[in-house]
Amino acid sequence: MDLLLKHKTIRKFLGKEVPSELLENILTAGCRASTTGNMQVYSIIVTKSRAVKEELIPLHFNQPVAKSAPVLLTFCADFNRFSKWCELRKAIPGYNNFLSFITASIDALLAAQNVCIAAEDKGLGICYLGTTTYNAKEIIEVLNLPKLVFPVTTVALGWPDEDPVQTDRLPLKAVVHEERYKDYSKHDIDELYSYKENLPESLQFISENNKETLAQVFTDVRYKKSDNEFFSEKIIEVLKDQGFLS
């Protein structure tokens, strides 16, 4: 538990390789994650070569963390392998639908988190790249992902070259509900977000972006409605192309 409480996102890595045996042990631990029906409907693409990374980095918006990480792990929702197994065993698969995509995505994300915990336990640092779904179509092309395979997240992994301050988290009562969901009053929102809103870095974000509130930084700059709608349409089209919305 102490390890989880000490988690920090690492965005700067040493130019030092992750030994193959260590990486294999970490991936093995990742694959012990819980999985729906013990199907393991996910795949992990390990990228270490400079050539392939050079193709992926622009798709992650040229983030410095993607450039400096010695390993990029792309976690994919994958019903391709399981469906082929079914067909070869005289069973008819029915996984070309949205529910199956959600099922496989959950599997992939559980494995990803297991990998991250195992990596941190060995002294490595990690950073989730939320850009994966934005450019899923292009990542699919680079990694040669077949039908019924969809990239849901990428983890940059390597030896830390920084020791950043932990990022804030909302208090437990902000996310935990007893027995049933309890909606939030204005007073609740004010109380729960007060600490985050008044952090020096939050005040700096507000100032740098010429906004009145931290919420406006999120809605007007970081995660804009127009961007959300654009990428939502793009993702739906890719899901159709990959056979999850047949």
C-alpha positions as CSV (number, residue, x, y, z in Angstrom):
1,M,0.0,0.0,0.0
2,D,2.9,2.4,0.8
3,L,4.1,2.0,-2.8
4,L,0.7,3.1,-4.2
5,L,0.6,6.1,-1.8
6,K,4.0,7.2,-3.1
7,H,3.1,7.2,-6.8
8,K,4.5,10.0,-8.9
9,T,4.1,10.5,-12.6
10,I,7.6,10.6,-14.2
11,R,8.1,12.6,-17.4
12,K,11.9,12.7,-17.6
13,F,13.9,9.4,-18.0
14,L,17.5,8.5,-18.0
15,G,19.1,7.4,-21.3
16,K,19.4,3.9,-19.9
17,E,17.8,0.7,-21.2
18,V,15.4,-1.4,-19.3
19,P,16.8,-4.9,-19.2
20,S,14.7,-7.4,-21.2
21,E,14.4,-9.8,-18.3
22,L,13.2,-7.1,-16.0
23,L,10.7,-5.9,-18.5
24,E,9.5,-9.5,-19.1
25,N,9.0,-9.9,-15.3
26,I,7.0,-6.7,-15.2
27,L,4.8,-7.7,-18.1
28,T,4.2,-11.1,-16.5
29,A,3.0,-9.4,-13.3
30,G,0.8,-7.2,-15.5
31,C,-0.8,-10.2,-17.0
32,R,-1.9,-11.4,-13.6
33,A,-4.4,-8.6,-13.5
34,S,-8.1,-9.4,-13.1
35,T,-9.8,-10.1,-16.5
36,T,-13.4,-10.7,-17.6
37,G,-14.2,-14.4,-17.7
38,N,-10.4,-15.2,-17.7
39,M,-10.4,-14.3,-21.4
40,Q,-7.5,-11.8,-21.3
41,V,-8.9,-9.8,-24.2
42,Y,-6.0,-7.4,-24.5
43,S,-2.6,-7.2,-26.1
44,I,0.5,-5.1,-25.2
45,I,2.7,-3.7,-27.9
46,V,6.3,-3.2,-26.7
47,T,8.1,-0.4,-28.6
48,K,11.8,0.0,-27.9
49,S,13.3,0.6,-31.4
50,R,14.1,4.2,-32.3
51,A,12.5,3.8,-35.8
52,V,9.1,2.8,-34.5
53,K,9.2,5.4,-31.7
54,E,9.9,8.0,-34.3
55,E,6.6,7.1,-35.9
56,L,4.6,7.0,-32.7
57,I,6.0,10.2,-31.0
58,P,4.2,12.7,-33.3
59,L,0.9,10.7,-32.6
60,H,1.5,11.5,-29.0
61,F,1.7,15.2,-29.8
62,N,5.5,15.1,-29.6
63,Q,5.4,15.1,-25.8
64,P,8.9,15.1,-24.3
65,V,8.0,12.1,-22.1
66,A,7.3,10.0,-25.2
67,K,10.6,11.1,-26.7
68,S,12.7,10.3,-23.6
69,A,11.2,7.0,-22.5
70,P,13.2,4.0,-23.4
71,V,10.0,1.9,-23.6
72,L,6.5,2.7,-24.9
73,L,3.8,0.1,-24.0
74,T,0.6,0.4,-26.0
75,F,-2.2,-1.5,-24.3
76,C,-4.9,-2.6,-26.7
77,A,-8.4,-3.9,-26.4
78,D,-8.1,-7.1,-28.4
79,F,-10.9,-9.5,-29.3
80,N,-9.1,-10.6,-32.5
81,R,-7.1,-13.4,-30.8
82,F,-10.0,-14.7,-28.8
83,S,-12.4,-14.7,-31.8
84,K,-9.9,-16.6,-33.9
85,W,-9.5,-19.2,-31.1
86,C,-13.3,-19.5,-31.0
87,E,-13.5,-20.0,-34.8
88,L,-10.8,-22.6,-34.7
89,R,-12.6,-24.5,-32.0
90,K,-16.0,-24.7,-33.8
91,A,-17.5,-21.8,-31.7
92,I,-19.1,-18.7,-33.2
93,P,-17.8,-15.5,-31.7
94,G,-20.1,-12.6,-31.2
95,Y,-17.7,-9.8,-30.2
96,N,-18.0,-7.3,-33.0
97,N,-20.0,-4.9,-30.8
98,F,-19.6,-2.0,-28.4
99,L,-20.0,-4.1,-25.2
100,S,-17.1,-6.3,-26.3
101,F,-15.0,-3.1,-26.8
102,I,-15.8,-1.9,-23.3
103,T,-15.0,-5.4,-21.9
104,A,-11.7,-5.6,-23.7
105,S,-10.8,-2.0,-22.7
106,I,-11.4,-2.7,-19.1
107,D,-9.1,-5.8,-19.4
108,A,-6.4,-3.7,-21.1
109,L,-6.6,-1.0,-18.5
110,L,-6.4,-3.4,-15.5
111,A,-3.3,-5.0,-17.1
112,A,-1.8,-1.6,-17.7
113,Q,-2.2,-0.6,-14.0
114,N,-0.7,-3.9,-12.9
115,V,2.3,-3.2,-15.1
116,C,2.7,0.3,-13.7
117,I,2.6,-0.9,-10.1
118,A,5.1,-3.7,-10.9
119,A,7.4,-1.2,-12.7
120,E,7.4,1.2,-9.8
121,D,8.1,-1.6,-7.4
122,K,11.3,-2.2,-9.3
123,G,12.3,1.5,-9.2
124,L,11.1,2.4,-12.6
125,G,9.0,5.4,-13.4
126,I,5.8,5.5,-15.6
127,C,3.6,8.0,-17.3
128,Y,0.2,7.3,-18.9
129,L,-0.2,9.0,-22.3
130,G,-3.8,10.0,-22.7
131,T,-3.2,10.9,-26.4
132,T,-3.5,7.2,-27.5
133,T,-7.3,7.3,-28.2
134,Y,-7.0,10.7,-29.9
135,N,-4.9,9.3,-32.7
136,A,-6.0,5.7,-32.5
137,K,-6.4,5.4,-36.3
138,E,-2.9,6.4,-37.0
139,I,-1.5,4.3,-34.1
140,I,-3.4,1.3,-35.6
141,E,-1.6,1.9,-38.9
142,V,1.9,2.2,-37.3
143,L,1.5,-0.9,-35.2
144,N,-0.3,-3.0,-37.8
145,L,-3.3,-3.7,-35.5
146,P,-5.9,-5.9,-37.2
147,K,-9.7,-5.8,-36.9
148,L,-11.1,-6.1,-33.3
149,V,-7.9,-4.5,-31.9
150,F,-8.0,-0.9,-30.6
151,P,-5.3,1.0,-28.7
152,V,-6.7,2.4,-25.4
153,T,-3.7,3.7,-23.6
154,T,0.1,4.0,-23.7
155,V,2.5,3.8,-20.8
156,A,6.0,5.5,-21.1
157,L,8.4,3.5,-18.9
158,G,12.0,3.9,-17.9
159,W,14.4,4.9,-15.2
160,P,13.5,8.2,-13.5
161,D,15.6,11.3,-14.1
162,E,13.5,13.5,-11.8
163,D,11.8,13.3,-8.4
164,P,8.8,15.6,-8.8
165,V,6.4,16.7,-6.2
166,Q,3.3,14.5,-5.9
167,T,0.3,15.9,-7.8
168,D,-2.8,16.6,-5.7
169,R,-5.8,14.4,-5.4
170,L,-9.3,15.2,-4.3
171,P,-10.2,14.2,-0.7
172,L,-11.6,10.7,-0.4
173,K,-15.1,12.0,0.4
174,A,-15.2,13.5,-3.1
175,V,-15.1,10.2,-4.8
176,V,-16.5,7.7,-2.3
177,H,-20.2,7.3,-1.7
178,E,-21.7,5.2,1.0
179,E,-24.4,2.7,-0.1
180,R,-25.9,5.0,-2.8
181,Y,-24.7,8.0,-4.9
182,K,-25.1,11.3,-3.1
183,D,-25.2,14.2,-5.5
184,Y,-23.1,17.3,-4.8
185,S,-24.4,20.6,-3.5
186,K,-22.7,23.9,-4.3
187,H,-21.3,23.8,-0.8
188,D,-19.9,20.3,-1.4
189,I,-18.2,21.5,-4.7
190,D,-16.7,24.6,-3.0
191,E,-15.3,22.5,-0.2
192,L,-14.0,19.6,-2.3
193,Y,-12.2,21.7,-4.9
194,S,-11.0,24.5,-2.6
195,Y,-7.6,23.0,-2.0
196,K,-6.9,22.2,-5.7
197,E,-8.1,25.7,-6.8
198,N,-5.7,27.5,-4.4
199,L,-2.5,25.5,-5.1
200,P,0.3,27.8,-6.4
201,E,0.5,25.8,-9.6
202,S,-3.3,26.1,-10.1
203,L,-3.1,29.9,-9.6
204,Q,-0.3,29.9,-12.1
205,F,-2.3,28.0,-14.7
206,I,-5.1,30.5,-14.3
207,S,-2.8,33.4,-14.7
208,E,-0.9,32.0,-17.7
209,N,-4.1,31.2,-19.6
210,N,-5.8,34.5,-18.8
211,K,-8.8,32.8,-17.1
212,E,-10.8,33.6,-14.1
213,T,-11.0,30.1,-12.7
214,L,-9.2,26.7,-12.8
215,A,-12.3,25.1,-14.3
216,Q,-12.1,27.5,-17.3
217,V,-8.5,26.2,-17.9
218,F,-10.0,22.8,-18.3
219,T,-13.1,23.7,-20.4
220,D,-11.5,26.4,-22.5
221,V,-7.9,25.3,-22.9
222,R,-7.1,21.7,-21.9
223,Y,-10.2,19.7,-22.8
224,K,-12.3,21.9,-25.0
225,K,-15.8,20.9,-26.1
226,S,-14.9,21.3,-29.8
227,D,-11.9,19.0,-29.3
228,N,-14.0,16.4,-27.4
229,E,-16.6,16.4,-30.1
230,F,-14.0,16.1,-32.9
231,F,-12.1,13.2,-31.3
232,S,-15.4,11.5,-30.3
233,E,-16.4,11.4,-33.9
234,K,-13.0,10.2,-35.0
235,I,-13.0,7.4,-32.3
236,I,-16.5,6.2,-33.4
237,E,-15.3,6.0,-37.0
238,V,-12.2,4.0,-36.0
239,L,-14.3,1.6,-33.8
240,K,-16.4,1.0,-36.9
241,D,-13.3,0.4,-39.0
242,Q,-11.9,-2.0,-36.4
243,G,-15.2,-4.0,-36.4
244,F,-16.4,-3.1,-32.9
245,L,-19.6,-1.3,-34.1
246,S,-20.7,-3.8,-36.8
